[in-house]
């Protein structure tokens, strides 16, 4: 029988997961965040507030991202 992948190995007692994030301000409320894990594979996310708060409403709000993360 082959060994379990490291992520599924019950003998592994600790793990360190590090994400790097940088944020660029496009307008006062529109921001672009780039996130990577260990410098490999990056994703870029846009976030904006709605017009009622002074934003453009051009992207999900930060609270929308947070709510989705809880749902995952």
mmCIF file as gemmi writes it, N, C-alpha and C atoms, coordinates in Angstrom:
data_model
loop_
_atom_site.group_PDB
_atom_site.id
_atom_site.type_symbol
_atom_site.label_atom_id
_atom_site.label_alt_id
_atom_site.label_comp_id
_atom_site.label_asym_id
_atom_site.label_entity_id
_atom_site.label_seq_id
_atom_site.pdbx_PDB_ins_code
_atom_site.Cartn_x
_atom_site.Cartn_y
_atom_site.Cartn_z
_atom_site.occupancy
_atom_site.B_iso_or_equiv
_atom_site.pdbx_formal_charge
_atom_site.auth_seq_id
_atom_site.auth_asym_id
_atom_site.pdbx_PDB_model_num
ATOM 1 N N . UNK Axp A 1 ? 0.846 -1.177 0 1 0 ? 1 A 1
ATOM 2 C CA . UNK Axp A 1 ? 0 0 0 1 0 ? 1 A 1
ATOM 3 C C . UNK Axp A 1 ? 0.895 1.246 0 1 0 ? 1 A 1
ATOM 4 N N . UNK Axp A 2 ? 0.551 2.248 -0.799 1 0 ? 2 A 1
ATOM 5 C CA . UNK Axp A 2 ? 1.366 3.464 -0.877 1 0 ? 2 A 1
ATOM 6 C C . UNK Axp A 2 ? 1.111 4.367 0.329 1 0 ? 2 A 1
ATOM 7 N N . UNK Axp A 3 ? 2.09 5.229 0.625 1 0 ? 3 A 1
ATOM 8 C CA . UNK Axp A 3 ? 1.969 6.147 1.752 1 0 ? 3 A 1
ATOM 9 C C . UNK Axp A 3 ? 0.93 7.22 1.454 1 0 ? 3 A 1
ATOM 10 N N . UNK Axp A 4 ? 0.281 7.702 2.494 1 0 ? 4 A 1
ATOM 11 C CA . UNK Axp A 4 ? -0.71 8.77 2.339 1 0 ? 4 A 1
ATOM 12 C C . UNK Axp A 4 ? -0.004 10.068 1.962 1 0 ? 4 A 1
ATOM 13 N N . UNK Axp A 5 ? -0.62 10.897 1.116 1 0 ? 5 A 1
ATOM 14 C CA . UNK Axp A 5 ? -0.033 12.21 0.817 1 0 ? 5 A 1
ATOM 15 C C . UNK Axp A 5 ? 0.159 12.999 2.11 1 0 ? 5 A 1
ATOM 16 N N . UNK Axp A 6 ? 1.161 13.878 2.148 1 0 ? 6 A 1
ATOM 17 C CA . UNK Axp A 6 ? 1.481 14.612 3.367 1 0 ? 6 A 1
ATOM 18 C C . UNK Axp A 6 ? 0.271 15.299 3.978 1 0 ? 6 A 1
ATOM 19 N N . UNK Axp A 7 ? -0.585 15.883 3.14 1 0 ? 7 A 1
ATOM 20 C CA . UNK Axp A 7 ? -1.759 16.579 3.654 1 0 ? 7 A 1
ATOM 21 C C . UNK Axp A 7 ? -2.775 15.668 4.316 1 0 ? 7 A 1
ATOM 22 N N . UNK Axp A 8 ? -2.692 14.367 4.053 1 0 ? 8 A 1
ATOM 23 C CA . UNK Axp A 8 ? -3.639 13.414 4.634 1 0 ? 8 A 1
ATOM 24 C C . UNK Axp A 8 ? -2.998 12.498 5.661 1 0 ? 8 A 1
ATOM 25 N N . UNK Axp A 9 ? -1.708 12.66 5.897 1 0 ? 9 A 1
ATOM 26 C CA . UNK Axp A 9 ? -0.981 11.787 6.808 1 0 ? 9 A 1
ATOM 27 C C . UNK Axp A 9 ? -1.343 12.132 8.257 1 0 ? 9 A 1
ATOM 28 N N . UNK Axp A 10 ? -1.971 11.213 8.99 1 0 ? 10 A 1
ATOM 29 C CA . UNK Axp A 10 ? -2.386 11.505 10.367 1 0 ? 10 A 1
ATOM 30 C C . UNK Axp A 10 ? -1.209 11.647 11.331 1 0 ? 10 A 1
ATOM 31 N N . UNK Axp A 11 ? -0.006 11.253 10.923 1 0 ? 11 A 1
ATOM 32 C CA . UNK Axp A 11 ? 1.164 11.374 11.79 1 0 ? 11 A 1
ATOM 33 C C . UNK Axp A 11 ? 1.749 12.786 11.783 1 0 ? 11 A 1
ATOM 34 N N . UNK Axp A 12 ? 1.358 13.612 10.812 1 0 ? 12 A 1
ATOM 35 C CA . UNK Axp A 12 ? 1.823 14.994 10.764 1 0 ? 12 A 1
ATOM 36 C C . UNK Axp A 12 ? 1.054 15.774 11.819 1 0 ? 12 A 1
ATOM 37 N N . UNK Axp A 13 ? 1.778 16.342 12.794 1 0 ? 13 A 1
ATOM 38 C CA . UNK Axp A 13 ? 1.127 17.022 13.916 1 0 ? 13 A 1
ATOM 39 C C . UNK Axp A 13 ? 1.057 18.533 13.759 1 0 ? 13 A 1
ATOM 40 N N . UNK Axp A 14 ? 1.919 19.132 12.97 1 0 ? 14 A 1
ATOM 41 C CA . UNK Axp A 14 ? 1.886 20.583 12.769 1 0 ? 14 A 1
ATOM 42 C C . UNK Axp A 14 ? 2.129 20.898 11.301 1 0 ? 14 A 1
ATOM 43 N N . UNK Axp A 15 ? 1.59 22.025 10.878 1 0 ? 15 A 1
ATOM 44 C CA . UNK Axp A 15 ? 1.795 22.515 9.511 1 0 ? 15 A 1
ATOM 45 C C . UNK Axp A 15 ? 1.94 24.023 9.574 1 0 ? 15 A 1
ATOM 46 N N . UNK Axp A 16 ? 2.739 24.576 8.695 1 0 ? 16 A 1
ATOM 47 C CA . UNK Axp A 16 ? 2.851 26.025 8.59 1 0 ? 16 A 1
ATOM 48 C C . UNK Axp A 16 ? 2.422 26.421 7.188 1 0 ? 16 A 1
ATOM 49 N N . UNK Axp A 17 ? 1.42 27.262 7.116 1 0 ? 17 A 1
ATOM 50 C CA . UNK Axp A 17 ? 0.925 27.745 5.833 1 0 ? 17 A 1
ATOM 51 C C . UNK Axp A 17 ? 1.073 29.262 5.844 1 0 ? 17 A 1
ATOM 52 N N . UNK Axp A 18 ? 1.809 29.789 4.897 1 0 ? 18 A 1
ATOM 53 C CA . UNK Axp A 18 ? 2.085 31.222 4.855 1 0 ? 18 A 1
ATOM 54 C C . UNK Axp A 18 ? 1.576 31.791 3.535 1 0 ? 18 A 1
ATOM 55 N N . UNK Axp A 19 ? 0.778 32.84 3.628 1 0 ? 19 A 1
ATOM 56 C CA . UNK Axp A 19 ? 0.302 33.567 2.459 1 0 ? 19 A 1
ATOM 57 C C . UNK Axp A 19 ? 0.921 34.957 2.47 1 0 ? 19 A 1
ATOM 58 N N . UNK Axp A 20 ? 1.312 35.433 1.316 1 0 ? 20 A 1
ATOM 59 C CA . UNK Axp A 20 ? 1.803 36.803 1.158 1 0 ? 20 A 1
ATOM 60 C C . UNK Axp A 20 ? 0.739 37.588 0.406 1 0 ? 20 A 1
ATOM 61 N N . UNK Axp A 21 ? 0.454 38.801 0.87 1 0 ? 21 A 1
ATOM 62 C CA . UNK Axp A 21 ? -0.547 39.628 0.21 1 0 ? 21 A 1
ATOM 63 C C . UNK Axp A 21 ? -0.022 41.049 0.055 1 0 ? 21 A 1
ATOM 64 N N . UNK Axp A 22 ? -0.319 41.625 -1.097 1 0 ? 22 A 1
ATOM 65 C CA . UNK Axp A 22 ? -0.023 43.044 -1.313 1 0 ? 22 A 1
ATOM 66 C C . UNK Axp A 22 ? -1.278 43.683 -1.889 1 0 ? 22 A 1
ATOM 67 N N . UNK Axp A 23 ? -1.515 44.916 -1.504 1 0 ? 23 A 1
ATOM 68 C CA . UNK Axp A 23 ? -2.731 45.615 -1.929 1 0 ? 23 A 1
ATOM 69 C C . UNK Axp A 23 ? -2.353 46.926 -2.602 1 0 ? 23 A 1
ATOM 70 N N . UNK Axp A 24 ? -2.95 47.175 -3.767 1 0 ? 24 A 1
ATOM 71 C CA . UNK Axp A 24 ? -2.758 48.424 -4.495 1 0 ? 24 A 1
ATOM 72 C C . UNK Axp A 24 ? -4.062 49.203 -4.479 1 0 ? 24 A 1
ATOM 73 N N . UNK Axp A 25 ? -3.958 50.486 -4.17 1 0 ? 25 A 1
ATOM 74 C CA . UNK Axp A 25 ? -5.103 51.379 -4.136 1 0 ? 25 A 1
ATOM 75 C C . UNK Axp A 25 ? -5.314 51.952 -5.535 1 0 ? 25 A 1
ATOM 76 N N . UNK Axp A 26 ? -6.499 51.711 -6.113 1 0 ? 26 A 1
ATOM 77 C CA . UNK Axp A 26 ? -6.824 52.24 -7.439 1 0 ? 26 A 1
ATOM 78 C C . UNK Axp A 26 ? -7.603 53.543 -7.299 1 0 ? 26 A 1
ATOM 79 N N . UNK Axp A 27 ? -8.625 53.539 -6.463 1 0 ? 27 A 1
ATOM 80 C CA . UNK Axp A 27 ? -9.383 54.735 -6.075 1 0 ? 27 A 1
ATOM 81 C C . UNK Axp A 27 ? -9.496 54.653 -4.555 1 0 ? 27 A 1
ATOM 82 N N . UNK Axp A 28 ? -10.091 55.637 -3.904 1 0 ? 28 A 1
ATOM 83 C CA . UNK Axp A 28 ? -10.174 55.538 -2.44 1 0 ? 28 A 1
ATOM 84 C C . UNK Axp A 28 ? -10.819 54.245 -1.922 1 0 ? 28 A 1
ATOM 85 N N . UNK Axp A 29 ? -11.734 53.642 -2.676 1 0 ? 29 A 1
ATOM 86 C CA . UNK Axp A 29 ? -12.385 52.425 -2.2 1 0 ? 29 A 1
ATOM 87 C C . UNK Axp A 29 ? -12.124 51.202 -3.073 1 0 ? 29 A 1
ATOM 88 N N . UNK Axp A 30 ? -11.629 51.377 -4.277 1 0 ? 30 A 1
ATOM 89 C CA . UNK Axp A 30 ? -11.32 50.252 -5.165 1 0 ? 30 A 1
ATOM 90 C C . UNK Axp A 30 ? -9.882 49.822 -4.926 1 0 ? 30 A 1
ATOM 91 N N . UNK Axp A 31 ? -9.716 48.562 -4.518 1 0 ? 31 A 1
ATOM 92 C CA . UNK Axp A 31 ? -8.393 48.035 -4.209 1 0 ? 31 A 1
ATOM 93 C C . UNK Axp A 31 ? -8.178 46.722 -4.945 1 0 ? 31 A 1
ATOM 94 N N . UNK Axp A 32 ? -6.92 46.464 -5.32 1 0 ? 32 A 1
ATOM 95 C CA . UNK Axp A 32 ? -6.533 45.2 -5.933 1 0 ? 32 A 1
ATOM 96 C C . UNK Axp A 32 ? -5.57 44.494 -4.99 1 0 ? 32 A 1
ATOM 97 N N . UNK Axp A 33 ? -5.926 43.296 -4.571 1 0 ? 33 A 1
ATOM 98 C CA . UNK Axp A 33 ? -5.075 42.508 -3.68 1 0 ? 33 A 1
ATOM 99 C C . UNK Axp A 33 ? -4.519 41.324 -4.458 1 0 ? 33 A 1
ATOM 100 N N . UNK Axp A 34 ? -3.219 41.116 -4.354 1 0 ? 34 A 1
ATOM 101 C CA . UNK Axp A 34 ? -2.578 39.952 -4.954 1 0 ? 34 A 1
ATOM 102 C C . UNK Axp A 34 ? -2.064 39.073 -3.825 1 0 ? 34 A 1
ATOM 103 N N . UNK Axp A 35 ? -2.475 37.81 -3.836 1 0 ? 35 A 1
ATOM 104 C CA . UNK Axp A 35 ? -2.142 36.879 -2.761 1 0 ? 35 A 1
ATOM 105 C C . UNK Axp A 35 ? -1.436 35.673 -3.364 1 0 ? 35 A 1
ATOM 106 N N . UNK Axp A 36 ? -0.356 35.226 -2.698 1 0 ? 36 A 1
ATOM 107 C CA . UNK Axp A 36 ? 0.337 34.019 -3.134 1 0 ? 36 A 1
ATOM 108 C C . UNK Axp A 36 ? 0.688 33.18 -1.916 1 0 ? 36 A 1
ATOM 109 N N . UNK Axp A 37 ? 0.946 31.924 -2.155 1 0 ? 37 A 1
ATOM 110 C CA . UNK Axp A 37 ? 1.336 31.001 -1.092 1 0 ? 37 A 1
ATOM 111 C C . UNK Axp A 37 ? 2.76 30.56 -1.371 1 0 ? 37 A 1
ATOM 112 N N . UNK Axp A 38 ? 3.667 31.013 -0.535 1 0 ? 38 A 1
ATOM 113 C CA . UNK Axp A 38 ? 5.07 30.642 -0.708 1 0 ? 38 A 1
ATOM 114 C C . UNK Axp A 38 ? 5.659 31.144 -2.005 1 0 ? 38 A 1
ATOM 115 N N . UNK Axp A 39 ? 5.151 32.246 -2.543 1 0 ? 39 A 1
ATOM 116 C CA . UNK Axp A 39 ? 5.675 32.81 -3.775 1 0 ? 39 A 1
ATOM 117 C C . UNK Axp A 39 ? 5.215 32.088 -5.036 1 0 ? 39 A 1
ATOM 118 N N . UNK Axp A 40 ? 4.449 31.025 -4.891 1 0 ? 40 A 1
ATOM 119 C CA . UNK Axp A 40 ? 3.987 30.263 -6.053 1 0 ? 40 A 1
ATOM 120 C C . UNK Axp A 40 ? 2.51 30.524 -6.288 1 0 ? 40 A 1
ATOM 121 N N . UNK Axp A 41 ? 2.115 30.535 -7.524 1 0 ? 41 A 1
ATOM 122 C CA . UNK Axp A 41 ? 0.713 30.677 -7.884 1 0 ? 41 A 1
ATOM 123 C C . UNK Axp A 41 ? 0.026 31.827 -7.193 1 0 ? 41 A 1
ATOM 124 N N . UNK Axp A 42 ? -0.211 32.877 -7.877 1 0 ? 42 A 1
ATOM 125 C CA . UNK Axp A 42 ? -0.847 34.033 -7.264 1 0 ? 42 A 1
ATOM 126 C C . UNK Axp A 42 ? -2.232 34.264 -7.847 1 0 ? 42 A 1
ATOM 127 N N . UNK Axp A 43 ? -3.062 34.904 -7.047 1 0 ? 43 A 1
ATOM 128 C CA . UNK Axp A 43 ? -4.416 35.282 -7.468 1 0 ? 43 A 1
ATOM 129 C C . UNK Axp A 43 ? -4.588 36.759 -7.144 1 0 ? 43 A 1
ATOM 130 N N . UNK Axp A 44 ? -5.316 37.472 -8.009 1 0 ? 44 A 1
ATOM 131 C CA . UNK Axp A 44 ? -5.58 38.885 -7.778 1 0 ? 44 A 1
ATOM 132 C C . UNK Axp A 44 ? -7.08 39.088 -7.628 1 0 ? 44 A 1
ATOM 133 N N . UNK Axp A 45 ? -7.457 39.845 -6.607 1 0 ? 45 A 1
ATOM 134 C CA . UNK Axp A 45 ? -8.849 40.112 -6.29 1 0 ? 45 A 1
ATOM 135 C C . UNK Axp A 45 ? -9.088 41.612 -6.276 1 0 ? 45 A 1
ATOM 136 N N . UNK Axp A 46 ? -10.244 42.018 -6.782 1 0 ? 46 A 1
ATOM 137 C CA . UNK Axp A 46 ? -10.647 43.425 -6.708 1 0 ? 46 A 1
ATOM 138 C C . UNK Axp A 46 ? -11.731 43.551 -5.647 1 0 ? 46 A 1
ATOM 139 N N . UNK Axp A 47 ? -11.707 44.648 -4.918 1 0 ? 47 A 1
ATOM 140 C CA . UNK Axp A 47 ? -12.719 44.921 -3.914 1 0 ? 47 A 1
ATOM 141 C C . UNK Axp A 47 ? -13.091 46.398 -3.979 1 0 ? 47 A 1
ATOM 142 N N . UNK Axp A 48 ? -14.378 46.684 -3.846 1 0 ? 48 A 1
ATOM 143 C CA . UNK Axp A 48 ? -14.86 48.057 -3.929 1 0 ? 48 A 1
ATOM 144 C C . UNK Axp A 48 ? -16.09 48.192 -3.036 1 0 ? 48 A 1
ATOM 145 N N . UNK Axp A 49 ? -16.339 49.363 -2.565 1 0 ? 49 A 1
ATOM 146 C CA . UNK Axp A 49 ? -17.568 49.638 -1.824 1 0 ? 49 A 1
ATOM 147 C C . UNK Axp A 49 ? -18.627 50.14 -2.797 1 0 ? 49 A 1
ATOM 148 N N . UNK Axp A 50 ? -19.875 50.103 -2.38 1 0 ? 50 A 1
ATOM 149 C CA . UNK Axp A 50 ? -20.972 50.583 -3.21 1 0 ? 50 A 1
ATOM 150 C C . UNK Axp A 50 ? -21.034 52.1 -3.238 1 0 ? 50 A 1
ATOM 151 N N . UNK Axp A 51 ? -21.805 52.643 -4.179 1 0 ? 51 A 1
ATOM 152 C CA . UNK Axp A 51 ? -21.94 54.098 -4.288 1 0 ? 51 A 1
ATOM 153 C C . UNK Axp A 51 ? -22.451 54.764 -3.011 1 0 ? 51 A 1
ATOM 154 N N . UNK Axp A 52 ? -23.255 54.077 -2.232 1 0 ? 52 A 1
ATOM 155 C CA . UNK Axp A 52 ? -23.774 54.679 -1.002 1 0 ? 52 A 1
ATOM 156 C C . UNK Axp A 52 ? -22.674 54.96 0.021 1 0 ? 52 A 1
ATOM 157 N N . UNK Axp A 53 ? -21.523 54.294 -0.138 1 0 ? 53 A 1
ATOM 158 C CA . UNK Axp A 53 ? -20.39 54.514 0.767 1 0 ? 53 A 1
ATOM 159 C C . UNK Axp A 53 ? -19.246 55.263 0.086 1 0 ? 53 A 1
ATOM 160 N N . UNK Axp A 54 ? -19.475 55.734 -1.146 1 0 ? 54 A 1
ATOM 161 C CA . UNK Axp A 54 ? -18.447 56.494 -1.845 1 0 ? 54 A 1
ATOM 162 C C . UNK Axp A 54 ? -17.647 55.708 -2.861 1 0 ? 54 A 1
ATOM 163 N N . UNK Axp A 55 ? -17.932 54.43 -3.005 1 0 ? 55 A 1
ATOM 164 C CA . UNK Axp A 55 ? -17.23 53.607 -3.994 1 0 ? 55 A 1
ATOM 165 C C . UNK Axp A 55 ? -17.947 53.611 -5.332 1 0 ? 55 A 1
ATOM 166 N N . UNK Axp A 56 ? -17.444 52.782 -6.239 1 0 ? 56 A 1
ATOM 167 C CA . UNK Axp A 56 ? -18.033 52.675 -7.575 1 0 ? 56 A 1
ATOM 168 C C . UNK Axp A 56 ? -18.987 51.485 -7.703 1 0 ? 56 A 1
ATOM 169 N N . UNK Axp A 57 ? -18.926 50.559 -6.762 1 0 ? 57 A 1
ATOM 170 C CA . UNK Axp A 57 ? -19.74 49.347 -6.865 1 0 ? 57 A 1
ATOM 171 C C . UNK Axp A 57 ? -19.264 48.434 -7.97 1 0 ? 57 A 1
ATOM 172 N N . UNK Axp A 58 ? -17.974 48.516 -8.313 1 0 ? 58 A 1
ATOM 173 C CA . UNK Axp A 58 ? -17.436 47.773 -9.458 1 0 ? 58 A 1
ATOM 174 C C . UNK Axp A 58 ? -16.927 46.381 -9.109 1 0 ? 58 A 1
ATOM 175 N N . UNK Axp A 59 ? -16.907 46.027 -7.837 1 0 ? 59 A 1
ATOM 176 C CA . UNK Axp A 59 ? -16.406 44.718 -7.4 1 0 ? 59 A 1
ATOM 177 C C . UNK Axp A 59 ? -17.072 44.382 -6.074 1 0 ? 59 A 1
ATOM 178 N N . UNK Axp A 60 ? -16.967 43.124 -5.638 1 0 ? 60 A 1
ATOM 179 C CA . UNK Axp A 60 ? -17.535 42.77 -4.337 1 0 ? 60 A 1
ATOM 180 C C . UNK Axp A 60 ? -16.911 43.598 -3.215 1 0 ? 60 A 1
ATOM 181 N N . UNK Axp A 61 ? -17.691 43.821 -2.169 1 0 ? 61 A 1
ATOM 182 C CA . UNK Axp A 61 ? -17.18 44.546 -1.009 1 0 ? 61 A 1
ATOM 183 C C . UNK Axp A 61 ? -16.304 43.607 -0.171 1 0 ? 61 A 1
ATOM 184 N N . UNK Axp A 62 ? -15.448 44.147 0.705 1 0 ? 62 A 1
ATOM 185 C CA . UNK Axp A 62 ? -14.646 43.271 1.564 1 0 ? 62 A 1
ATOM 186 C C . UNK Axp A 62 ? -15.516 42.335 2.41 1 0 ? 62 A 1
ATOM 187 N N . UNK Axp A 63 ? -16.659 42.824 2.885 1 0 ? 63 A 1
ATOM 188 C CA . UNK Axp A 63 ? -17.528 41.975 3.692 1 0 ? 63 A 1
ATOM 189 C C . UNK Axp A 63 ? -18.126 40.825 2.882 1 0 ? 63 A 1
ATOM 190 N N . UNK Axp A 64 ? -18.354 41.044 1.597 1 0 ? 64 A 1
ATOM 191 C CA . UNK Axp A 64 ? -18.837 39.96 0.737 1 0 ? 64 A 1
ATOM 192 C C . UNK Axp A 64 ? -17.786 38.846 0.635 1 0 ? 64 A 1
ATOM 193 N N . UNK Axp A 65 ? -16.512 39.234 0.462 1 0 ? 65 A 1
ATOM 194 C CA . UNK Axp A 65 ? -15.433 38.226 0.417 1 0 ? 65 A 1
ATOM 195 C C . UNK Axp A 65 ? -15.355 37.473 1.744 1 0 ? 65 A 1
ATOM 196 N N . UNK Axp A 66 ? -15.441 38.198 2.846 1 0 ? 66 A 1
ATOM 197 C CA . UNK Axp A 66 ? -15.376 37.58 4.162 1 0 ? 66 A 1
ATOM 198 C C . UNK Axp A 66 ? -16.531 36.596 4.347 1 0 ? 66 A 1
ATOM 199 N N . UNK Axp A 67 ? -17.744 36.986 3.962 1 0 ? 67 A 1
ATOM 200 C CA . UNK Axp A 67 ? -18.914 36.115 4.089 1 0 ? 67 A 1
ATOM 201 C C . UNK Axp A 67 ? -18.763 34.874 3.244 1 0 ? 67 A 1
ATOM 202 N N . UNK Axp A 68 ? -18.25 35.028 2.038 1 0 ? 68 A 1
ATOM 203 C CA . UNK Axp A 68 ? -18.04 33.861 1.167 1 0 ? 68 A 1
ATOM 204 C C . UNK Axp A 68 ? -16.989 32.924 1.765 1 0 ? 68 A 1
ATOM 205 N N . UNK Axp A 69 ? -15.934 33.49 2.355 1 0 ? 69 A 1
ATOM 206 C CA . UNK Axp A 69 ? -14.891 32.654 2.964 1 0 ? 69 A 1
ATOM 207 C C . UNK Axp A 69 ? -15.466 31.822 4.104 1 0 ? 69 A 1
ATOM 208 N N . UNK Axp A 70 ? -16.357 32.385 4.885 1 0 ? 70 A 1
ATOM 209 C CA . UNK Axp A 70 ? -16.991 31.621 5.962 1 0 ? 70 A 1
ATOM 210 C C . UNK Axp A 70 ? -17.859 30.494 5.407 1 0 ? 70 A 1
ATOM 211 N N . UNK Axp A 71 ? -18.498 30.742 4.271 1 0 ? 71 A 1
ATOM 212 C CA . UNK Axp A 71 ? -19.376 29.736 3.67 1 0 ? 71 A 1
ATOM 213 C C . UNK Axp A 71 ? -18.583 28.566 3.075 1 0 ? 71 A 1
ATOM 214 N N . UNK Axp A 72 ? -17.353 28.837 2.633 1 0 ? 72 A 1
ATOM 215 C CA . UNK Axp A 72 ? -16.544 27.759 2.049 1 0 ? 72 A 1
ATOM 216 C C . UNK Axp A 72 ? -16.133 26.79 3.132 1 0 ? 72 A 1
